[in-house]
Amino acid sequence: MQKMIYWGGQYLLAASTMFALLVCIDVFLRGEAFARIWPMSLAWSLMAAAIFVASRYYRSDAGALPPRRR
């Protein structure tokens, strides 16, 4: 159960951060209206977060270590 809470939290953190970043880029840099772009930004952030967290879960479950810095 603790593992599920951890990875669920990681997914929510990644999705919310990506959503905020995509909305800021669309609204402030591209000048789009929030009401028009939020559904697409939400969809992209949920898909990207799923891929990101799934890859991290796979690497942690397989026991892969992150690359060492020199």
Secondary structure, 3 states (H helix, E strand, C coil): CHHHHHHHHHHHHHHHHHHHHHHHHHHHHCCCCHHHHHHHHHHHHHHHHHHHHHHHHHHHHCCCCCCCCC
